[in-house]
Amino acid sequence: MIYTSKMGEQMHMTPQQTQKWVQEVLEPAQLSTAKQDFGRRALSRGTLALLWAMRVYVILMVFLIAFQVWNALHV
């Protein structure tokens, strides 16, 4: 859905029209289909360990916050 300049009117577009409009508006380098794929980067063991530690920390904090909210609502 695109808004026109005339008093906020809405113009409905099909997915094909939307894709064509996006390709016309963006420059070729901005399109994801034109970008080069570099693949996944290999990370060191230390970096992977740090990322996993951060994931575990976030999960523990979510449970801790949920527990605190639960206690606050039931007191």
Protein Blocks (a to p, Z undefined) as FASTA:
>chain_A
ZZdfehoiacdddfklmmmmmmmmpcfklpmklpccebjadddfklmmmmmmmmmmmmmm
mmmmmmmmmmmmmZZ
